[in-house]
Amino acid sequence: MDVYNITRLKLFAPIERCQSPFSESISFFTLDEAVGTNIDPDPAGYLGEQGNQLDQIEIPAGDYFFAQQREALGREAVITMAIEVQREILWQRLQPEPGLYLRRLYEDGSPVTQVFRTYKKGA
């Protein structure tokens, strides 16, 4: 079982995607409410179909729960990390929003996979 360091992150400025498509990508997923607010969601349908993904040029400024792994993760591992982020939001008695950002980049010559999840403040 992987252990993820999940933290709250406040972005004061957007994270813009690097112009080279080979060095960084940012994708946005809109999660179904039944899946995106469940403490134990089914990983098989978590990110939905490929059409549920939009390529983004930035992650907007705002409040997020955040996790990363210093490796290139496959789809299953990304889903596992995203579910752990969702559980952390729920364990803190907050309400996850349907937006999930997936960022893949190279840092210091190594691949990094990051998950950013929005949540409702004051819930």
C-alpha positions in Angstrom: 0.0 0.0 0.0 1.4 3.4 -1.0 1.5 6.2 1.5 0.8 9.7 0.2 1.8 13.0 1.8 -1.5 14.9 1.4 -1.5 18.6 2.2 -3.7 21.6 1.9 -2.3 23.9 -0.7 -3.3 27.5 -1.4 -2.3 28.7 -4.9 -2.0 32.5 -4.9 -1.3 32.4 -8.7 -2.3 29.9 -11.3 0.1 27.2 -12.4 0.5 27.5 -16.1 1.4 24.6 -18.3 4.8 24.8 -19.9 4.7 25.5 -23.6 6.4 22.3 -24.5 3.9 19.5 -24.6 6.6 16.9 -23.9 7.7 18.4 -20.5 4.4 19.0 -18.8 0.7 18.3 -19.1 -2.3 19.4 -17.1 -5.6 17.6 -17.3 -8.9 18.3 -15.7 -11.5 15.7 -14.7 -15.1 16.4 -13.6 -16.0 13.6 -11.2 -19.6 12.3 -10.9 -21.1 13.4 -7.6 -21.8 9.8 -6.4 -18.2 8.8 -7.0 -16.5 12.1 -6.1 -18.0 12.3 -2.6 -17.9 8.7 -1.6 -15.3 7.6 1.1 -14.8 4.3 -0.7 -15.5 4.8 -4.4 -15.2 2.2 -7.1 -11.8 2.8 -8.8 -13.1 1.3 -12.1 -15.3 4.3 -12.8 -13.5 6.9 -10.8 -12.1 9.2 -13.6 -14.9 8.3 -16.0 -14.4 7.9 -19.7 -11.7 9.6 -21.7 -14.2 12.2 -22.8 -14.5 13.3 -19.2 -11.0 14.7 -19.4 -10.1 18.2 -20.7 -6.6 19.4 -21.4 -6.0 22.6 -19.5 -3.4 25.2 -19.8 -3.4 26.1 -16.1 -4.5 25.2 -12.6 -6.4 28.3 -11.3 -5.4 30.0 -8.1 -7.4 28.7 -5.2 -7.6 26.2 -2.3 -6.7 22.5 -3.0 -5.8 19.3 -1.4 -2.6 18.1 -3.0 -0.5 15.0 -3.3 2.4 14.0 -5.6 4.7 11.1 -6.4 8.2 11.6 -7.8 7.5 9.1 -10.6 5.4 8.7 -13.7 2.2 7.0 -12.5 -0.1 4.9 -14.6 -3.9 5.3 -14.6 -4.5 2.9 -11.8 -1.9 4.5 -9.5 -3.2 8.0 -10.3 -6.7 6.8 -9.4 -5.4 5.3 -6.1 -3.7 8.6 -5.2 -6.7 10.7 -6.2 -9.0 8.5 -4.0 -6.7 9.0 -1.1 -6.8 12.7 -1.6 -10.6 12.5 -1.6 -10.7 10.4 1.6 -8.5 13.0 3.3 -11.0 15.8 2.4 -13.9 13.7 3.7 -12.0 12.7 6.9 -11.5 16.4 7.6 -15.3 16.8 7.3 -15.0 19.0 4.2 -17.0 18.6 0.9 -15.0 17.7 -2.2 -15.9 19.5 -5.3 -16.1 17.6 -8.6 -12.9 19.2 -10.1 -9.7 17.2 -10.1 -6.5 18.4 -11.8 -3.8 15.9 -12.8 -0.4 17.4 -13.6 2.5 15.5 -15.0 5.9 17.2 -15.3 9.7 16.6 -15.1 11.5 18.1 -12.2 15.3 17.8 -11.7 15.3 15.3 -14.6 12.7 13.0 -13.1 9.0 12.5 -13.7 6.5 13.8 -11.2 2.8 13.1 -11.0 0.6 15.6 -9.0 -3.1 15.6 -8.0 -5.0 18.7 -7.1 -8.5 18.5 -5.7 -10.8 21.3 -5.1 -13.1 21.4 -2.0 -15.8 23.6 -0.5 -14.6 25.8 2.3 -16.7 26.1 5.4 -18.6 22.9 4.7 
